[in-house]
């Protein structure tokens, strides 16, 4: 059973930066498809960034060129560097680990990001 714990959220002004962390235990994130999701008030949870075991990354158009997803295998932690934040980035951010072969899915508890002046 994998556990994921997000951290690093907070209040930031538009144009600012934050780095979110997703620390994993009970499994190696390098063997999972990892994703960052976010859910704004009144909206569905959306997937916006992924990294596969072979390190291929994907980004939604809304965050491309502003957000960078990467992992640290030694720390077994997934990171999301967010730059040039906008008010529309305000949401609860979640990380998810997926092991498709066994249909295993694990979520973190989420961390709040608020972009406001």
N, C-alpha and C positions, 0 to 999 in steps of 0.2 A: 504494500500500500504506500503510494507516494504522497507526501505532504508538500504543499507549496505555500510559502508565506511571502506576500508582497510587502514592500515598504518603499518609502521615498516620496510619497505623495505630499501634497500641501497646497498652500495658496501662493500663487505667483502672478506677477503682473504680465500683461500682454507683451510679447516679445522676449519674455524670460525663458529660462531653461530649468528642467528638472531631470533627474535620473531615477527611474524606478528600478527596483530589484525584485527578483523572484527567487528566493532561496529554496532549494529542494532537498528533501531527505527521503530515504526509503527507495531510491532509484536514481540512476544517472540520467541527467537531462540530455546528454549527448545521444542517448538511444531512443529518444522520443521526438515526435513532432511537437514543437513548442509554439504557442501562440499568445499574443496579447489581444485582449478584447477590452471594450469599454462600453459603458451603459450610461447614457445621459438621462436625466429625469424625464419620464414620459416616453422614452424611446426604447427600442429593442437593443439588446446587447449585440454589438457588432465586432466582427473580427477585422483587425486592421494591420496586423503584422505577424509573420510566421517565420520560423527557422526549422529546417529539416535536419535529420541526423547528418546529412552530408554538407550541412552549413549553407544550403541554399536559402536565401531570404526572399520574402515577398512583402509588399506594402500596398495598402490602399492608396488611391490617388489623393485622399484627404490628408495623408501624413507623409507621403513620399517627399523626399528631399528635406524634410524637417526632423523626422524620427529615425533613429538607428537602433536596430535590434542586434544584440550579440550575446554570447555566453562565455562564461569562464569555467572551463571544465574542472580546474583545480578546486574552485570554490563551489562547484555544482550549482551555479547561480546564473540566472538569465537576467539580462539588463535591457532597459529601454531608455536610451538617451533622447530626450525631447527638447528640441530647440525651437525658437521663434513661436512660442505657444500663443494660441489664439483663444478668445473666450469660448468659441465653439468646441474647443478641446476639453472643456469642463465635463467631467464624468467620473464614475467609479471605474478604475482600471483593474482588470483581472488577468492573471496568467493561467494558462491551461496546458497540461501535458496529455498527449494522446499517443497510445500505442495501438496502432490500427490492427495489427495481426491478432491481438487478443481483445480488441474492442474495449480497451481500457481508457478511461477519461478521468482526469483529476483537475480540480479547480483550486485556486487560492481563494482567500477570503475577500480580496479586493482592497484597493487603496484609493482614497479620494484625491482627485486633482481638480483644483479650482483656479481658473484663470480670470482674474478680475483686477481692475484698477481701483 
